[in-house]
Amino acid sequence: MIEPRPGDAFQPGDLLNNTYRIEAILGRGGTSDVYRARSEISGRQVALKVLKSEFSGNDDYLVLLTREEEIRDIRHDAVVRYSENHRTQDGLVYLLMDFIDGPGLDKKLKEGPMAAEDLLVICRRVAEGLQAAHSRNIVHRDLSPDNIILRGGDPAQAVIIDFGIAKDTNPGAETIVGNEFAGKYAYAAPEQLAGKTDTRTDIYSLGALLLANYRGAAPNIGRNPMEVLQKKAEPLDTADLPDPLRTLIARMTAPNPDDRFQSAAEVLAYLAAPPASTEPLAGQVDLSDATVIIPRSSVTPKPPAAGPEVTIPPGPPTTVPPAAPASATPESTASGSNAPETTAPELIVARAQTAPTPAAPQKSRGGLVAAALVGLVLIGGAGGYATGLFDSILRPAYPLAEPYTLVIDKPAEGPASATGNVPSEAVKTALDARMAAVSGNSSLTLASGAIAPSWGDDLQSLLGALDGLDSFSLALNGNQATISGATTDKALKEKLQSQFAAGLPGALTGHAEIRLTQTFLSAALVTPVLTQYADCGPLVLADSPATGFGPQTPIVVTGTLASAEGRAALSDALRAVAGERPVTLDTDILNPSLCLIENFLPKAPASGIKIAFANGDQNNAPNPDGAFLVGQNPVIDVLLPADMTGGYLSVSVLDVSGNVFHLLPNIGRQDNAVAHLRAGQTGEVSVRVAYPIAEAQQSGALAFTVDDSTLGKSKILVIHSEGPLFDQMRPTSESATGYAEALRLQEQDAKARITSLDSRILTTAKP
């Protein structure tokens, strides 16, 4: 059991929203903590995922939590069930979910290796849960031992938890963290490091965590980003595993997604009927018979000419084996099929064998000619070596790097960096100088590898093209390049896009994405996005600078939206145009009835009017977050600012069910003149519009309790006008459509000019 700390959001014994009694803390994370609690009403144990206080006001993390809540639609015993989000009186936001009683696979990992039979059972169970999630286009993206719990310790009752960074893969949908890497490095698929995810990503992670639990040790992924890139490109070592677990994990964790099982259904099919014998997996080479892999030289090797034996002084050691003699038959592919020779940087797979001993040369006059020719070659070679003519043939034999990787980053702010492999001192010197010129740093290793002879020159040409960008990131794996960059120069963006569309320099291949950013982002470029996603009344840019949004100026949007999905889509769309600028959505999510009213509400500014809530069934205890449970008695007060002394006040509740309740004026309380409401009082004055039940029974004032027929979000609407808002008294209760029509007609009455409109959300829910 994890011991509580004084700084924890909750302590054992705390009561949340008069319902959930905290029993223990289950885990601590970077952005949230998880607690076990028990409902005081039903006695059911639940788990509460609580955003840490520093993130509770951050819209990015609130949207993440909302998106996790939406995954409650997945119905499968292998996937944790979610309920809904709540906010405490102190402003902390938590997500309610089922409590799964049992050890996590992270705990089992610490205890030591697990049996292959148990892991096969876990694999089947988790694959079934993934199949249910993937069928709704939801990818977990963070499968790791701590996100799988064995209910009651039973492998057959494994449950997937924590969909906090899950991604909706429906067309056009994006994760809230954009295309950046999300997930744990140790269990992440190689493509996740480049921000690419699909259902095969989860399959890789499941295979990696099964391997870790079989060995009882977490994967070794390296000590720095360079080592991570190298290790992720290599197949996981499954040689010591028994079949069918060995083949299962190897096929789940192939570095290339196309070589893996393509779906959870394929994993389940394999588990249902594993083959009796297994063949070498796609992308793997049979290394029996001493097969070795060497980079193809740019010059086709020729058999040695007959002549006097020449002794070559020993050079630096190399891990690259010598080329096979002419008598050996080269194999052009890993499968051993014969094919015509191709040029670098393809690989030759050659059988290692003992080269035949050449026959002793016969002495003759031809030997003198041969000796003379050797001398001429040595003299010419000295000149060629000095001028670098033979660098591609005679370059030093550096250690072999597989994969051959290089990462160069030039951020908009902070030092540039270059880390990885280079083929020569000349390329290393050029990159070191480039980094030094921009006060960057480099960590480069001389290495041989499967790269084109022109790789160094091609790299310099590519960097020359990227130099004008404000920021860029270049990742090379062999001859394959991935480039992302940003510029404020539209002409440069179009030039590079056109240039890279025709191909990268030389032998390099790959993908380049160049974004156009602006030093000052005009509000005119943001407003169309708000118009496009406004589905519940207008969305407004708050405090929009006249000169536009600077590089670090936050973009704040206020208004209402119809769904969490719409809010997530708006957030993604804004980030696409905002660049590095922070985006905050100060928006409420309303039901369809409230959204209908939003489209007819008068266009008026907010005033200094405040709306306060209290619990009438708890001696009018303040309720700052406006959240009430079934059976509770909401009390509503409207606080008039000191300078509001005239005009008329209209207060209504727009109910989740599509009804409107008029709290002021109504049949039982028709006088809504501000002067009369003040009753001679000065300064800020509190006007009660919804009363405690006990007080209402004596005075006949309006009061209500929460029942389970109209749960959700309601909106308290306070309108201040110069004259009475309507010519005739509205009924105490009416439909939203009727009220909307009355508001539309009201706009034609100049006498009732509206001076301000204030509102606040009241939320009702089951315990």
Secondary structure, 3 states (H helix, E strand, C coil): CECCCCCCCCCCCCEECCCEEEEEEEEECCCEEEEEEEECCCCCEEEEEEECHHHCCCHHHHHHHHHHHHHHHCCCCCECCEEEEEECCCCCEEEEEECCCCCEHHHHHHHCCCCHHHHHHHHHHHHHHHHHHHCCCEECCCCCHHHEEEHHHCHHHEEECCCCCCEECCCCCCCCCCCCCCCCHHHCCHHHHHCCCCHHHHHHHHHHHHHHHHHCCCCCCCCCHHHHHHHHCCCCCCCCCCCCHHHHHHHHCCCCHHHCCCCHHHHHHHHHCCCCCCCCCCCCCCCHHHEEEEECCCCCCCCCCCCCCCCCCCCCCCCCCCCCCCCCCCECCCCCCCCCCCCCCCEEEEECCCCCCCCCCCCCHHHHHHHHHHHHHHHHHHHHHHHCCCHHHHCCCCCECCCCEEEEEECCCCCCEEEEEECCHHHHHHHHHHHHHCCCEEEEEECECCCCCCHHHHHHHHHHHHCCCCEEEEEEECCEEEEEEEECCHHHHHHHHHHHHCCCCCCCEEEEEEEECCCCECHHHHHHHHHHHCCCCCCEEECCCCCCECCCCCEEEEEEECCHHHHHHHHHHHHHHHCCCCEEEEEEECCHHHHHHHCCCCCCCCCCCEEEEEEHHHCCEECCCCEEECCCCEEEEEEECCCCCCCEEEEEEECCCCEEEEEECECCECCCEHHHHHCCCCCCEEEEEECCHHHHHHHCCCCCCCCCCCCEEEEEEEEEECCCCCCCCCCCEEEHHHHHHHHHHHCCCHHHCEEEEEEEEEEEECC
